[in-house]
């Protein structure tokens, strides 16, 4: 009896490499923007699963924390906290994302800023925050409303966050300026499993 081969899935190499090249072209464009100006406007990151934000110190103004249900790489509705700040200065910012690439295994994309990072209009949704926090004029407000995101909030005129590691799934900045930005990729044995569970 002749042996038959069963094909379960097939990768269209041409389409894959076109999409792969387009993604790296977009990533290179982002690098070029930072390389020439050090500033980007209205920069959102989200919809790609967990990524990680680490820094030595953050000083922000007009801080607001709200309950939020948002989308992650593994869920359509996950419980998070939404943090908003008007103006932010960060020391030693490090953002990284782990991805499994076909044929290459796990790689980690790094964005580091050796100088100060200045942000206007910061919004980020976090599932885990490990840090030392201090506030000025802290207010916690609870309201009787059917709107989940408006039931309670935590507000402060200023916030200082030190030695932070944040697991986040959405990050938005109206304007961001990174001094001494470095973008790199490294091969890793597996993804960061910090989840907060």
C-alpha positions as CSV (number, residue, x, y, z in Angstrom):
1,X,0.0,0.0,0.0
2,X,1.4,3.4,-1.0
3,X,2.0,5.8,1.8
4,X,0.1,9.1,1.6
5,X,1.2,12.4,3.0
6,X,-1.3,14.6,4.8
7,X,-0.7,18.3,4.6
8,X,-2.1,20.1,7.6
9,X,-1.0,23.7,7.0
10,X,1.0,25.5,4.4
11,X,2.9,28.8,4.6
12,X,2.9,30.9,1.5
13,X,6.6,32.0,1.6
14,X,6.2,34.9,-0.8
15,X,3.3,36.4,1.1
16,X,5.0,35.7,4.4
17,X,8.2,37.5,3.4
18,X,6.3,40.4,1.9
19,X,4.5,40.9,5.2
20,X,7.7,40.4,7.2
21,X,9.5,42.9,5.1
22,X,6.7,45.4,5.4
23,X,6.7,45.1,9.2
24,X,10.5,45.7,9.3
25,X,10.1,48.7,6.9
26,X,7.6,50.2,9.3
27,X,9.9,49.5,12.3
28,X,12.8,51.0,10.4
29,X,10.7,54.1,9.7
30,X,10.1,54.5,13.4
31,X,13.8,54.2,14.0
32,X,14.4,56.8,11.4
33,X,12.0,59.2,13.0
34,X,13.7,58.8,16.4
35,X,17.1,59.0,14.8
36,X,16.5,62.3,13.0
37,X,14.4,64.1,15.5
38,X,14.2,62.1,18.8
39,X,10.5,63.0,18.9
40,X,7.4,61.2,17.7
41,X,3.8,62.5,17.8
42,X,0.7,60.5,18.8
43,X,2.5,57.1,19.1
44,X,0.2,54.2,20.1
45,X,1.4,50.7,20.9
46,X,-1.2,48.0,21.5
47,X,-3.0,45.0,20.2
48,X,0.3,42.9,20.1
49,X,0.0,41.3,23.5
50,X,2.1,42.0,26.6
51,X,5.1,44.2,26.4
52,X,7.2,45.5,29.3
53,X,8.2,48.9,30.5
54,X,11.1,49.4,33.0
55,X,12.7,52.5,34.3
56,X,14.6,54.0,37.2
57,X,12.4,56.9,37.9
58,X,9.2,58.6,36.5
59,X,8.0,62.0,37.5
60,X,4.5,62.9,36.3
61,X,1.8,65.6,36.7
62,X,-2.0,65.3,36.8
63,X,-2.0,61.6,37.5
64,X,-5.3,59.7,37.2
65,X,-5.8,55.9,37.7
66,X,-9.1,54.3,36.5
67,X,-10.4,50.7,36.4
68,X,-10.4,49.4,32.8
69,X,-11.3,46.3,30.9
70,X,-9.1,46.0,27.8
71,X,-7.9,43.6,25.1
72,X,-4.7,41.6,25.4
73,X,-2.9,39.2,23.1
74,X,-4.7,36.3,24.9
75,X,-8.1,37.8,25.9
76,X,-10.8,40.1,24.5
77,X,-11.6,41.4,28.0
78,X,-8.9,41.5,30.8
79,X,-9.0,43.5,34.0
80,X,-6.5,46.3,34.0
81,X,-5.8,49.8,35.4
82,X,-5.6,52.7,33.1
83,X,-3.1,55.4,34.1
84,X,-3.2,58.9,32.6
85,X,-0.6,61.6,33.1
86,X,-0.3,65.1,31.6
87,X,3.5,65.5,31.5
88,X,6.1,62.9,32.3
89,X,9.9,62.7,32.6
90,X,11.5,59.2,32.8
91,X,15.0,58.3,33.6
92,X,16.6,55.1,32.0
93,X,13.5,54.0,30.0
94,X,13.5,50.4,28.7
95,X,10.6,49.0,26.7
96,X,10.8,45.5,25.3
97,X,8.6,43.0,23.5
98,X,9.1,39.2,23.1
99,X,8.0,37.6,19.8
100,X,8.2,34.1,18.4
101,X,9.3,34.3,14.8
102,X,8.9,31.4,12.3
103,X,12.2,29.6,11.8
104,X,14.0,31.9,14.3
105,X,12.4,31.1,17.6
106,X,12.0,33.8,20.3
107,X,13.5,37.2,19.9
108,X,13.3,40.3,22.0
109,X,12.9,43.9,20.6
110,X,14.4,46.6,22.9
111,X,13.9,50.3,22.9
112,X,16.2,52.1,25.4
113,X,16.8,55.7,26.2
114,X,20.1,56.6,27.9
115,X,19.0,60.2,28.4
116,X,15.7,61.6,29.8
117,X,12.5,60.7,28.1
118,X,9.8,63.4,28.0
119,X,6.2,62.6,27.3
120,X,3.0,64.7,26.9
121,X,-0.4,63.0,27.1
122,X,0.6,59.6,28.4
123,X,-2.1,56.8,28.7
124,X,-1.2,53.2,29.4
125,X,-3.2,50.1,30.4
126,X,-1.3,47.9,32.9
127,X,-2.0,44.4,34.3
128,X,1.0,44.5,36.7
129,X,3.0,47.4,38.2
130,X,6.0,46.5,40.5
131,X,7.4,49.8,41.8
132,X,7.9,52.3,44.6
133,X,5.1,54.9,44.4
134,X,4.7,58.4,46.0
135,X,1.9,60.9,45.4
136,X,1.2,64.5,46.2
137,X,-2.4,65.6,46.9
138,X,-3.8,62.0,46.5
139,X,-7.6,61.7,46.2
140,X,-9.6,58.5,45.9
141,X,-13.1,59.1,44.5
142,X,-16.0,56.6,44.4
143,X,-19.3,57.3,42.5
144,X,-22.6,55.4,42.3
145,X,-22.8,54.8,38.6
146,X,-23.4,51.9,36.3
147,X,-20.4,52.9,34.2
148,X,-17.6,50.5,35.4
149,X,-14.8,52.9,34.3
150,X,-16.3,55.7,36.3
151,X,-17.2,53.9,39.6
152,X,-13.9,55.0,41.2
153,X,-10.7,56.8,40.4
154,X,-7.5,57.8,42.1
155,X,-6.1,61.2,41.3
156,X,-2.9,63.1,42.3
157,X,-1.3,66.4,41.3
158,X,2.1,64.7,41.0
159,X,3.4,61.1,41.1
160,X,6.9,59.7,41.4
161,X,7.5,56.0,40.4
162,X,10.9,54.4,41.1
163,X,12.5,51.1,40.1
164,X,9.5,50.1,38.0
165,X,8.5,47.1,35.9
166,X,5.1,47.3,34.2
167,X,3.3,44.7,32.2
168,X,1.2,46.6,29.7
169,X,-1.0,46.0,26.7
170,X,-1.7,49.5,25.5
171,X,0.5,52.6,25.5
172,X,-0.3,56.0,24.0
173,X,1.7,59.3,24.0
174,X,0.6,62.5,22.3
175,X,4.3,63.6,22.1
176,X,7.4,61.6,23.1
177,X,11.0,62.6,23.0
178,X,13.8,60.1,23.7
179,X,17.3,61.3,24.3
180,X,20.0,58.7,23.3
181,X,17.5,56.2,21.9
182,X,18.8,52.8,21.1
183,X,16.8,50.1,19.3
184,X,18.0,46.5,19.2
185,X,17.0,42.9,18.7
186,X,18.4,39.8,20.5
187,X,17.6,36.1,20.3
188,X,16.3,34.7,23.6
189,X,15.5,31.2,24.9
190,X,11.9,32.1,25.8
191,X,9.5,34.9,26.6
192,X,9.3,36.9,29.8
193,X,6.6,35.2,31.9
194,X,5.9,38.1,34.3
195,X,2.1,38.2,34.3
196,X,1.0,39.3,37.7
197,X,-1.1,36.1,38.3
